[in-house]
C-alpha cells in the first residue's frame, strides 16, 4: 500500500512539473492582451466564441447562469513556448489524448473521426458508440469512474492532454483537483443551449482542440443546411398534430418549456404543443398528473416516455391509459438505438445531428412527408 501511494505521489509531482510548463512559459508576458482577434462564425450557440490570433487561438466559454460573464478562457497553441495572455488556460493542439466525462461529446468526436483519442470515459455502461466500446474492451480506453466521483489516480496515470467535462453551476471538487495537478479541464456546456442547431454547433468548439476548425465548420454547415431544407419542405403542411411529452416522475411531470430545444423541435416539425407560446422558460415546466390530463388528454402523439411497451407504461400508472395517444397506440420512446447495458445513441449522435431528430419527429407527425425514411432514435411502443 505504501509503495502504491509513493508511486502516486511521484506521478503527481511529475504531472505538476510537466503540465504547468505551458503556463510558466506564458508568465511574465504582461505586454500580451487577449484582444478580440479574428472571430470565427458562431451562428446559433450562445455559450462560446472562437477568435484567431497570430500565434494562438482563443476559445472563450461563457457562464450560462450569469449572462455575459466569462466562465473559462483557453489559449490553443501549436508550438511550445508560444506567448499567450495570462488570463486563461494554455493547451497545445492538436491534442493527442483526452478524458470525456460525458457521452454527449461522443457524437461530435465520431463526426470528427477522433474517437481514437479518447483514453478515458465515465460510466462506460451508458456508452453507445461502437468504436469507443471496442477500445474499452481492448483496454485502450479506460473507465475512470462516475462523472461526479472520478478515479483521480487513474486520470493521473493516463496523463491526458485535456479532460472535457460539463459544468453544473460552479467548478466541482474533481475539476478543482485536476486543475491543481496541472491537468487542463475543458468545460463543454452544450447542454445549456436552448437551440437545436446551437447544441450541434459545439462541434466547432471541440474541433478547435483537435486543430480541425475547417472540418468542423464544414460538418456543421452540412447539418444546418439539411435541417433547414427538411424544415422548409413542411411549409405546405395543413395539419398540426398535438403533442404530449415525457411522463410523470415521482409525482411531477416535467414538460418542455416554450423556449426549450424540444419545444423548438416540435415547432419545426409542425406539431402543436400546449406550452409553445411560453416565452419565459428555457428548461421544463412541472405539472401534476391532473394538469397533464387537463391539457394533454386529447394529444395525438405522446413522445419521450421511458417505458419499453404499452403494458409497462400502463403498469407504472393506470391513469396513463386515459390519454388519447395511449388509446390509439401513438406512444414513442427514444430507445431505438440502445445497448443491452443502457447506452443510448439519442444522447450521443442525437446531440450532434439535430437533422435526424427533426426527421424522426416529422416521420411521427407527418409520415407522408418522409415516406422512405425510417426512424433513427425514436421507437413506437407496442403491447407485450
LINGIMO-V424339 format. One record per residue. RES is the residue in one letter. PSI is psi as a letter, one per 30 degrees, with the letter a starting at -180 (NA if undefined). D_FIRST is the distance of its C-alpha to the first C-alpha in whole Angstrom. Layout:
BEGIN
res=RES psi=PSI d_first=D_FIRST
res=RES psi=PSI d_first=D_FIRST
END
This chain:
BEGIN
res=X psi=e d_first=0
res=X psi=e d_first=4
res=X psi=e d_first=5
res=X psi=e d_first=5
res=X psi=f d_first=6
res=X psi=e d_first=9
res=X psi=e d_first=10
res=X psi=e d_first=11
res=X psi=e d_first=12
res=X psi=e d_first=14
res=X psi=e d_first=15
res=X psi=e d_first=17
res=X psi=e d_first=19
res=X psi=e d_first=20
res=X psi=e d_first=21
res=X psi=e d_first=23
res=X psi=e d_first=25
res=X psi=e d_first=26
res=X psi=f d_first=27
res=X psi=g d_first=29
res=X psi=e d_first=31
res=X psi=e d_first=33
res=X psi=e d_first=34
res=X psi=e d_first=34
res=X psi=e d_first=37
res=X psi=f d_first=38
res=X psi=k d_first=38
res=X psi=f d_first=42
res=X psi=i d_first=44
res=X psi=f d_first=46
res=X psi=f d_first=49
res=X psi=k d_first=47
res=X psi=l d_first=48
res=X psi=e d_first=47
res=X psi=a d_first=50
res=X psi=e d_first=51
res=X psi=a d_first=51
res=X psi=j d_first=53
res=X psi=k d_first=52
res=X psi=l d_first=51
res=X psi=k d_first=53
res=X psi=j d_first=51
res=X psi=e d_first=53
res=X psi=e d_first=52
res=X psi=k d_first=48
res=X psi=f d_first=48
res=X psi=f d_first=44
res=X psi=l d_first=44
res=X psi=l d_first=46
res=X psi=k d_first=46
res=X psi=k d_first=48
res=X psi=k d_first=48
res=X psi=l d_first=49
res=X psi=e d_first=50
res=X psi=g d_first=46
res=X psi=l d_first=44
res=X psi=k d_first=44
res=X psi=k d_first=43
res=X psi=k d_first=42
res=X psi=k d_first=42
res=X psi=k d_first=41
res=X psi=l d_first=43
res=X psi=j d_first=42
res=X psi=f d_first=43
res=X psi=f d_first=43
res=X psi=j d_first=45
res=X psi=k d_first=48
res=X psi=f d_first=48
res=X psi=k d_first=45
res=X psi=k d_first=43
res=X psi=e d_first=39
res=X psi=l d_first=38
res=X psi=k d_first=39
res=X psi=k d_first=38
res=X psi=j d_first=39
res=X psi=k d_first=39
res=X psi=l d_first=40
res=X psi=f d_first=40
res=X psi=l d_first=40
res=X psi=l d_first=38
res=X psi=g d_first=39
res=X psi=k d_first=41
res=X psi=k d_first=43
res=X psi=l d_first=42
res=X psi=l d_first=42
res=X psi=g d_first=40
res=X psi=g d_first=40
res=X psi=a d_first=38
res=X psi=k d_first=35
res=X psi=k d_first=35
res=X psi=k d_first=34
res=X psi=k d_first=35
res=X psi=l d_first=37
res=X psi=k d_first=37
res=X psi=k d_first=34
res=X psi=f d_first=32
res=X psi=k d_first=29
res=X psi=l d_first=28
res=X psi=k d_first=26
res=X psi=j d_first=29
res=X psi=g d_first=28
res=X psi=k d_first=31
res=X psi=f d_first=33
res=X psi=f d_first=37
res=X psi=f d_first=36
res=X psi=e d_first=36
res=X psi=e d_first=40
res=X psi=e d_first=40
res=X psi=e d_first=38
res=X psi=e d_first=40
res=X psi=e d_first=43
res=X psi=f d_first=42
res=X psi=h d_first=40
res=X psi=g d_first=37
res=X psi=f d_first=35
res=X psi=f d_first=33
res=X psi=f d_first=32
res=X psi=j d_first=30
res=X psi=f d_first=26
res=X psi=k d_first=24
res=X psi=l d_first=26
res=X psi=k d_first=26
res=X psi=h d_first=27
res=X psi=f d_first=27
res=X psi=f d_first=29
res=X psi=g d_first=32
res=X psi=k d_first=33
res=X psi=e d_first=36
res=X psi=k d_first=36
res=X psi=e d_first=37
res=X psi=e d_first=35
res=X psi=e d_first=32
res=X psi=e d_first=32
res=X psi=e d_first=32
res=X psi=f d_first=30
res=X psi=e d_first=27
res=X psi=e d_first=28
res=X psi=f d_first=28
res=X psi=g d_first=24
res=X psi=e d_first=26
res=X psi=k d_first=26
res=X psi=k d_first=22
res=X psi=j d_first=22
res=X psi=g d_first=20
res=X psi=a d_first=21
res=X psi=k d_first=24
res=X psi=f d_first=26
res=X psi=f d_first=25
res=X psi=i d_first=22
res=X psi=k d_first=20
res=X psi=j d_first=17
res=X psi=e d_first=17
res=X psi=e d_first=14
res=X psi=e d_first=16
res=X psi=e d_first=19
res=X psi=e d_first=18
res=X psi=e d_first=17
res=X psi=e d_first=20
res=X psi=h d_first=22
res=X psi=l d_first=25
res=X psi=e d_first=28
res=X psi=l d_first=29
res=X psi=j d_first=27
res=X psi=k d_first=31
res=X psi=l d_first=31
res=X psi=l d_first=33
res=X psi=k d_first=34
res=X psi=i d_first=35
res=X psi=h d_first=37
res=X psi=l d_first=34
res=X psi=j d_first=31
res=X psi=l d_first=28
res=X psi=e d_first=25
res=X psi=e d_first=23
res=X psi=e d_first=26
res=X psi=e d_first=26
res=X psi=e d_first=22
res=X psi=e d_first=23
res=X psi=e d_first=26
res=X psi=e d_first=24
res=X psi=f d_first=22
res=X psi=g d_first=25
res=X psi=j d_first=25
res=X psi=k d_first=29
res=X psi=j d_first=29
res=X psi=j d_first=33
res=X psi=j d_first=34
res=X psi=j d_first=36
res=X psi=h d_first=39
res=X psi=f d_first=41
res=X psi=f d_first=41
res=X psi=f d_first=43
res=X psi=k d_first=46
res=X psi=f d_first=49
res=X psi=k d_first=50
res=X psi=e d_first=50
res=X psi=f d_first=50
res=X psi=e d_first=49
res=X psi=e d_first=45
res=X psi=f d_first=46
res=X psi=f d_first=47
res=X psi=f d_first=43
res=X psi=f d_first=43
res=X psi=e d_first=45
res=X psi=e d_first=42
res=X psi=e d_first=39
res=X psi=e d_first=41
res=X psi=e d_first=41
res=X psi=f d_first=38
res=X psi=g d_first=38
res=X psi=h d_first=42
res=X psi=h d_first=44
res=X psi=e d_first=46
res=X psi=e d_first=49
res=X psi=e d_first=48
res=X psi=e d_first=46
res=X psi=e d_first=50
res=X psi=e d_first=51
res=X psi=e d_first=49
res=X psi=e d_first=50
res=X psi=e d_first=54
res=X psi=e d_first=54
res=X psi=e d_first=52
res=X psi=e d_first=54
res=X psi=e d_first=58
res=X psi=e d_first=57
res=X psi=e d_first=56
res=X psi=e d_first=59
res=X psi=e d_first=61
res=X psi=e d_first=60
res=X psi=e d_first=61
res=X psi=f d_first=64
res=X psi=f d_first=65
res=X psi=g d_first=65
res=X psi=f d_first=68
res=X psi=g d_first=71
res=X psi=k d_first=69
res=X psi=f d_first=71
res=X psi=l d_first=69
res=X psi=i d_first=66
res=X psi=k d_first=64
res=X psi=l d_first=62
res=X psi=k d_first=58
res=X psi=k d_first=56
res=X psi=k d_first=52
res=X psi=a d_first=49
res=X psi=l d_first=49
res=X psi=k d_first=48
res=X psi=j d_first=45
res=X psi=h d_first=44
res=X psi=f d_first=48
res=X psi=k d_first=48
res=X psi=j d_first=49
res=X psi=j d_first=48
res=X psi=k d_first=51
res=X psi=k d_first=51
res=X psi=l d_first=52
res=X psi=f d_first=55
res=X psi=g d_first=54
res=X psi=l d_first=51
res=X psi=e d_first=50
res=X psi=e d_first=51
res=X psi=e d_first=54
res=X psi=e d_first=55
res=X psi=e d_first=54
res=X psi=e d_first=57
res=X psi=e d_first=59
res=X psi=f d_first=59
res=X psi=g d_first=59
res=X psi=h d_first=62
res=X psi=l d_first=61
res=X psi=k d_first=62
res=X psi=k d_first=60
res=X psi=e d_first=60
res=X psi=g d_first=58
res=X psi=e d_first=59
res=X psi=f d_first=61
res=X psi=j d_first=59
res=X psi=g d_first=58
res=X psi=f d_first=56
res=X psi=k d_first=52
res=X psi=f d_first=50
res=X psi=c d_first=47
res=X psi=l d_first=49
res=X psi=k d_first=51
res=X psi=k d_first=50
res=X psi=l d_first=53
res=X psi=l d_first=53
res=X psi=e d_first=54
res=X psi=e d_first=58
res=X psi=e d_first=58
res=X psi=e d_first=57
res=X psi=e d_first=60
res=X psi=e d_first=62
res=X psi=f d_first=61
res=X psi=g d_first=60
res=X psi=f d_first=62
res=X psi=g d_first=64
res=X psi=k d_first=62
res=X psi=e d_first=62
res=X psi=k d_first=59
res=X psi=j d_first=55
res=X psi=k d_first=52
res=X psi=g d_first=49
res=X psi=l d_first=48
res=X psi=f d_first=45
res=X psi=l d_first=46
res=X psi=f d_first=47
res=X psi=l d_first=50
res=X psi=e d_first=53
res=X psi=e d_first=53
res=X psi=e d_first=49
res=X psi=e d_first=50
res=X psi=e d_first=53
res=X psi=f d_first=51
res=X psi=e d_first=49
res=X psi=j d_first=52
res=X psi=f d_first=55
res=X psi=f d_first=57
res=X psi=f d_first=55
res=X psi=f d_first=58
res=X psi=f d_first=61
res=X psi=k d_first=60
res=X psi=e d_first=62
res=X psi=e d_first=60
res=X psi=e d_first=58
res=X psi=e d_first=62
res=X psi=g d_first=63
res=X psi=h d_first=59
res=X psi=h d_first=58
res=X psi=k d_first=55
res=X psi=k d_first=52
res=X psi=a d_first=48
res=X psi=h d_first=46
res=X psi=h d_first=44
res=X psi=f d_first=46
res=X psi=j d_first=43
res=X psi=l d_first=40
res=X psi=l d_first=38
res=X psi=f d_first=37
res=X psi=f d_first=34
res=X psi=g d_first=35
res=X psi=k d_first=35
res=X psi=k d_first=39
res=X psi=f d_first=41
res=X psi=e d_first=43
res=X psi=g d_first=40
res=X psi=d d_first=39
res=X psi=e d_first=42
res=X psi=e d_first=44
res=X psi=e d_first=43
res=X psi=f d_first=44
res=X psi=i d_first=47
res=X psi=f d_first=50
res=X psi=e d_first=53
res=X psi=e d_first=51
res=X psi=e d_first=51
res=X psi=e d_first=54
res=X psi=e d_first=56
res=X psi=e d_first=54
res=X psi=e d_first=55
res=X psi=e d_first=59
res=X psi=e d_first=59
res=X psi=e d_first=58
res=X psi=e d_first=61
res=X psi=i d_first=63
res=X psi=f d_first=63
res=X psi=f d_first=66
res=X psi=f d_first=65
res=X psi=i d_first=62
res=X psi=e d_first=64
res=X psi=f d_first=62
res=X psi=k d_first=58
res=X psi=k d_first=56
res=X psi=k d_first=53
res=X psi=e d_first=50
res=X psi=f d_first=47
res=X psi=l d_first=50
res=X psi=k d_first=51
res=X psi=k d_first=53
res=X psi=k d_first=53
res=X psi=l d_first=55
res=X psi=k d_first=55
res=X psi=NA d_first=53
END
